[in-house]
């Protein structure tokens, strides 16, 4: 119990510091922290996960807040809406070149990355594995989507030097395998079991 409270305190403190960083990062471009979070998510997610609905689920914010943020970012020329080729009802949110530059400049100065870079690579990997396990447990508890990358997903396949997704039945480029995905489903490396999270 004591350990879990200590862990919670550490994670909350890190979260607070990151929120502070987001406030600072957006200031130069007149952006609120939520706008920075939207830009950050869009720079990290794959082409199936850049919809307003995925954004709302990933950030845990209402669809109304997402709509307002999209309007602000679109008016500033940082993102654009692109209709899905197969389903005209679906809109994808894509970073414009200016948006990409804002993300690039903002995160080049980010204290978080600089601090992480100073930790030994092995320690970073260990921490990432432990935090991924914690996230897996929490997403199960909340019956939420995990939003992970391909290499930790049970649908990911790698054969004859080719990557593919068994769920979407499509080949994947190497660069796509490192992107956040709303269809992601953790493979639990510690127990060897996997679990499908309910994706409405
Ligand atoms: S393998 Fe998993 S994470 Fe990768 S695209 Fe498919 S569903 Fe998404």
Boltz pocket constraint, residues with backbone or C-beta under 6 A from the ligand:
constraints:
  - pocket:
      binder: B
      contacts: [[A, 148], [A, 149], [A, 150], [A, 153], [A, 154], [A, 155], [A, 156], [A, 157], [A, 164], [A, 165], [A, 166], [A, 167], [A, 168], [A, 176], [A, 177], [A, 179], [A, 181], [A, 182], [A, 183], [A, 184], [A, 185]]
      max_distance: 6.0
